[in-house]
Amino acid sequence: MTVEISDLVPVDQIVVAAERPGALVWLVRRGHITQRCVDEVNAENATLFREGLWRQHWGDDSPE
């Protein structure tokens, strides 16, 4: 799971979830989050995954 700044978020929304193969990405409309915040959230998420504190389970219940 990652966070990205995106120009593709619809005007009437600030954050949308998008699936990529094997990953969930939170897209935040530009101007509503700083790059520093994105970097910090992604670093914390990487730690959670690396330490086994967060697991993604897709439809077949197998951990990713």
CYANA upper distance limits for C-alpha pairs under 8 A (distance plus 0.5 A):
  1 MET  CA     23 ALA  CA      6.41
  1 MET  CA     24 LEU  CA      5.32
  1 MET  CA     25 VAL  CA      5.99
  1 MET  CA     26 TRP  CA      7.96
  1 MET  CA     42 ASN  CA      8.44
  1 MET  CA     45 ASN  CA      7.55
  2 THR  CA     24 LEU  CA      7.23
  2 THR  CA     25 VAL  CA      5.41
  2 THR  CA     26 TRP  CA      6.65
  2 THR  CA     41 VAL  CA      8.35
  2 THR  CA     42 ASN  CA      6.11
  2 THR  CA     45 ASN  CA      7.80
  3 VAL  CA     25 VAL  CA      6.20
  3 VAL  CA     26 TRP  CA      5.17
  3 VAL  CA     27 LEU  CA      6.47
  3 VAL  CA     28 VAL  CA      7.75
  3 VAL  CA     38 VAL  CA      6.42
  3 VAL  CA     41 VAL  CA      7.72
  3 VAL  CA     42 ASN  CA      6.87
  4 GLU  CA     25 VAL  CA      7.61
  4 GLU  CA     26 TRP  CA      6.78
  4 GLU  CA     27 LEU  CA      5.56
  4 GLU  CA     28 VAL  CA      6.65
  4 GLU  CA     38 VAL  CA      7.03
  5 ILE  CA     27 LEU  CA      6.30
  5 ILE  CA     28 VAL  CA      5.45
  5 ILE  CA     29 ARG  CA      6.41
  5 ILE  CA     30 ARG  CA      6.04
  5 ILE  CA     33 ILE  CA      7.89
  5 ILE  CA     35 GLN  CA      8.13
  5 ILE  CA     38 VAL  CA      8.16
  6 SER  CA     27 LEU  CA      6.22
  6 SER  CA     28 VAL  CA      6.27
  6 SER  CA     29 ARG  CA      5.75
  6 SER  CA     30 ARG  CA      6.29
  7 ASP  CA     29 ARG  CA      6.44
  7 ASP  CA     30 ARG  CA      6.57
  8 LEU  CA     29 ARG  CA      7.87
  9 VAL  CA     13 GLN  CA      7.09
  9 VAL  CA     14 ILE  CA      7.30
  9 VAL  CA     15 VAL  CA      7.42
  9 VAL  CA     16 VAL  CA      7.20
  9 VAL  CA     27 LEU  CA      7.29
  9 VAL  CA     28 VAL  CA      7.30
  9 VAL  CA     29 ARG  CA      5.89
 10 PRO  CA     14 ILE  CA      8.08
 10 PRO  CA     29 ARG  CA      8.45
 13 GLN  CA     29 ARG  CA      8.22
 14 ILE  CA     28 VAL  CA      6.25
 14 ILE  CA     29 ARG  CA      5.72
 14 ILE  CA     32 HIS  CA      7.60
 15 VAL  CA     26 TRP  CA      7.14
 15 VAL  CA     27 LEU  CA      6.04
 15 VAL  CA     28 VAL  CA      5.01
 15 VAL  CA     29 ARG  CA      6.84
 16 VAL  CA     26 TRP  CA      6.32
 16 VAL  CA     27 LEU  CA      5.81
 16 VAL  CA     28 VAL  CA      7.23
 17 ALA  CA     24 LEU  CA      7.35
 17 ALA  CA     25 VAL  CA      6.31
 17 ALA  CA     26 TRP  CA      5.11
 17 ALA  CA     27 LEU  CA      6.66
 18 ALA  CA     24 LEU  CA      6.40
 18 ALA  CA     25 VAL  CA      5.68
 18 ALA  CA     26 TRP  CA      6.76
 18 ALA  CA     27 LEU  CA      7.55
 19 GLU  CA     23 ALA  CA      6.38
 19 GLU  CA     24 LEU  CA      5.16
 19 GLU  CA     25 VAL  CA      6.62
 20 ARG  CA     24 LEU  CA      6.63
 20 ARG  CA     25 VAL  CA      7.69
 22 GLY  CA     64 GLU  CA      7.89
 28 VAL  CA     32 HIS  CA      7.29
 28 VAL  CA     33 ILE  CA      7.43
 29 ARG  CA     33 ILE  CA      8.15
 33 ILE  CA     37 CYS  CA      7.06
 33 ILE  CA     38 VAL  CA      7.64
 34 THR  CA     38 VAL  CA      6.92
 35 GLN  CA     39 ASP  CA      6.59
 36 ARG  CA     40 GLU  CA      6.66
 37 CYS  CA     41 VAL  CA      6.56
 38 VAL  CA     42 ASN  CA      6.58
 39 ASP  CA     43 ALA  CA      6.58
 40 GLU  CA     44 GLU  CA      6.69
 41 VAL  CA     45 ASN  CA      6.61
 42 ASN  CA     46 ALA  CA      6.59
 43 ALA  CA     47 THR  CA      6.89
 44 GLU  CA     48 LEU  CA      6.84
 45 ASN  CA     49 PHE  CA      6.76
 46 ALA  CA     50 ARG  CA      6.51
 47 THR  CA     51 GLU  CA      6.47
 48 LEU  CA     52 GLY  CA      6.66
 48 LEU  CA     53 LEU  CA      5.43
 48 LEU  CA     54 TRP  CA      6.00
 49 PHE  CA     53 LEU  CA      6.49
 49 PHE  CA     54 TRP  CA      5.68
 49 PHE  CA     55 ARG  CA      7.14
 55 ARG  CA     63 PRO  CA      6.61
 55 ARG  CA     64 GLU  CA      7.01
 56 GLN  CA     63 PRO  CA      6.22
 56 GLN  CA     64 GLU  CA      5.81
 57 HIS  CA     61 ASP  CA      5.82
 57 HIS  CA     62 SER  CA      6.28
 57 HIS  CA     63 PRO  CA      5.42
 57 HIS  CA     64 GLU  CA      6.70
 58 TRP  CA     62 SER  CA      7.13
 58 TRP  CA     63 PRO  CA      7.78
 58 TRP  CA     64 GLU  CA      8.05
